[in-house]
Amino acid sequence: MRHRFGATIALAGVSVDVPAGAAVALVGESGSGKTTLLRCFNRMVDPDSGDLFVGEANVRTQDPTALRRRLGYVQQHGGLLPHWTVAENVGLVLRTLGTRDDTAVAEALSLVGLSIDTFAQRYPHELSGGQRQRVALARAVAARPGAILLDEPFGALDAITRAEMQDAFDRLRTQLGVTTLFVTHDLAEAARLAEAIVVMRAGRVEQRGTIAELRGAPATAYVRALVARALAQLESLGRSAT
C-alpha cells in the first residue's frame, strides 16, 4: 500500500495482515505511518494505491459510512460527543444501524467495567480520563463488530489508569474474540497486548514478529534500540516479555 500527503511519503509499499481473532500492534515514532495505515482500513484515508480487505471484502469498493458502522474505532481521546450522555454515546452505532437496544448498551458498559445504573446519564465532562476511554471502548464493541481499530487509545492516560485500561482491554478482546489492530508508540504496551508487532519507520515496515522474535533477532538497529527500551520499561514495572 502506498500513500502521500503532498510531498510527504506516508506509506511506502506497506503490507500487513491481521489474522482473525488476533491482536496486531503497529508501533513506531511519530510520522512512521502507523496511524495513516490504521485509518486506511476504515477509509478515513484512501491510499493512493493498494487494496485492503476485511475478511473477503475489499474495503476500497465499499461505502465508507457503512464500512465504519461495521468496524469498531477508538480514538486517542475517545471522541465522545460532549452533549450526549454516556448511554447515548455508547448507543451511537446501534442507532445508526437501526438496532438501538438498551440491553446492548448495558452489556457493552458492563464489558468495560461500568455500571449502566451509575454511568448511563452522565456526560463526558463528568467522567475521569479512564472512564471516558472505557465509554469509547464500549461504544466500539456495542454493535459486536468483527474487528476493532484503536489509535493510541491509552496514550493520554496516567500510568496507573493506563495499566488498568490495558487489563480491561485485554479481557474484553479475549472474551469477545474480536480481531484487533491498534496503534501505539510504546513497544512495551504492544508486547503486553498483541500477538504480533509491526514496527514501522518512515512509512515502511522495519520488522514484524512477536516480542521474543524482535528481541532475539532484530532486523535493524532501530528495532534493536526499540526493544531495549521496551525491555527496560517492562523490567521497571516488574513484568517480563515473552
N, C-alpha and C positions, 0 to 999 in steps of 0.2 A: 504494500500500500504506500502511496506517495501523496504528499500534500505540502503546499507552500502557502505562507501568508506574505504576499508581496515577494520580496527578495529573500525572505527567510525560509529555509527548508525546515519544516516541522516534522515530516515523516519522510524517510529516505529508503523506501523499499522494505517496510516492516511487515513481517508475517507472524501472527500469534494465534494459537488455538487454545481454547478453554474446554477441557473435557466435561461432559455432562455431570453435574453434581459436584464438581471440583471448585476450589477457590484458587485463582491465579492473581498474583500481585504484580503490578507494574511499578518498578522502583527506579528512581533517578532524581537528579538535581533539577532545579527549575530550568525550563527550556529544553528538557530532554525529549519532549514529545509525548510523554505518558498521558497527560490529560487530553491532548488532541486525539490520540489513539482511542482512548475510552469513549470520547464523545462521537467518534465515527460510528460506534455501534448503535447509538440511538438517533443518528442523523442530526445531532446538534452541530456536527461538522460533516460536510460532504467531501470526502477526499477527492483529489484531482484524478487519481487512478487507483484501480484495485477493487476487489469485491469483498464483501463482508457477509457472513452467514450466521444466522441464529437458528440452530437446527438445520433444516434443509432449505430455509427461506433466505434469499439474498435480500438484505435489508435495503439495498440501494434501489430496489424496484418497488418498495412498499411506501405507503403513505406515512410520512413522519409522525403525524399525530396518532394514528392507530398503532404504529410501532411503539411509541413511547408509553402508550397505555398498557402494553404487554410486557414492558421491561421496568423493573423497579429501578429507581435512581435516587441516590443520596448525595447531596452536595456537602461541601466542607462545613458550611454554616447552617445546614439544614434546609434553608429555602422555604421555611414555613410562611404562610400568609398571615401577616400580623393581626388583621382584623377578623380572622376566623378563629373559632375555638379549637381546642385540641381534637375533639370529635370530628369537627368539620374538616380539619386538615387531614386527619387520617383517612376520612371517607372520600377524599377528593377523587382518586382514581375510580373508586367504586361508583361514584356519582356519574362520572363521565361515561362509564360503561353501562349505565342504567341499572346497576345492581346494588344500589345503596342498601346496606344491611347493618343495623346497629349491632347485631351479634358479631358480624365480621370485624367491625371496628373494635369491639370489646376484646375479641380474640387477638387481634393484632397488637393492641396495647398490652395485653397480658403476656404476649410473647417477648416483649421488651421490658417486662417487669414493672408496668404501670397499671394501676387500677382505674377502670373507667369511672367508678364512683368518685374517686378523688380528683382525677385529671380531666374528665371529659369537657367540662365547661370552663376550664381555664384558658387563658390566652397566652401566646408565646412569650410575651414580656413578663408573665408571672412565673416562668419556669427558669430553672438553672440551665447552664450550657449543656450539661449532660442530659437533662430531661428533654431539652429541645432536640438533641440528636436522637434520643430514644423515640420521640414522636416522629421524626423524619424517617427513621428506620421502620417504624410501624406503618407509616404511610406507604413505604416502598413495598412492603410484603402483604398489605391488606387484601389485595386482589389475587394473591398467590401466583405471582409471576414465575415463569420458568427460569428467569435469570435476573440478577441484580447488578447494577453498575454503581460503584461508590467512588467518589472523588475526594480523597483525603478526608474521610468522614470524621476522623478523630483528631485531626491535626491542630485544631484550635482549642482543645481542651487541656486542662491542667493534668499533670502526670497521674494523679490518683484517679480522677474521673476517666481519664483515657484508658487506664488499665481496666476499670470496671466496664467500660463500653466495649473494649476488646473481648472481654469474657462474655458479655451479653451477646455480642455479635456472633462469636464462635458457637455458642449454644444454639442460637436461633438458626443459623445456616445449617448446622448439623441436624437439628430437629426437622427442618423443612426439606433438607436435601436439595437446596437451591444452588444453581450454578452461579458463581460469583466472580466478577472481575473488579478489582479495586486498585486505586492509585494511592501510593504513599511515597514520601521521600525517605522513610525510615525503614531500613532493611531489617532491623530487629522486630518491628511490627509485622513485616511481611513474613519473617521466619516463624513468628508465633501463630499467624492466622492462615497462611496459604500452603497448599501442597506444592505449588510450583511458583518460582520467582522469575520474572523477566526484568533484567537490568537494562535500562535504556540510557543512552547518552547521545546528544546531538542528533536526535531523530532516527537513531539506529539501535538495534538490539545488540548489546555487548555480549550477553550470555543468558541462557535460560537453564534453570535447574532447581533442585532442592537446595536448602541452605547447606546441607552436607556436601553436595556436589560443587557448589560455588566455593565453599571453604577448602575442599580437598583439591580442586583443580580449577582455580580461577583462570579464565580465558585471557584476561588483560590485567594490566597494573591497576586500572580503575576499579575493576571488580575486586581485586585483592585488597585494596585500601578500604573499599566499602564494607567488605566482610570483616576486616579487622576492627573497624569502628563499631559495627553491629555486635560482634562478639564481646567487645569491651563493655558495651551498654548492657547486654544481657547478663554479663557477669556481675556488674554493679547492682543489678536488680535481683540477683540471686537465682537467675534462671539459666537454663542451658539450651543450646541449639543442637538439634539432631539432624 
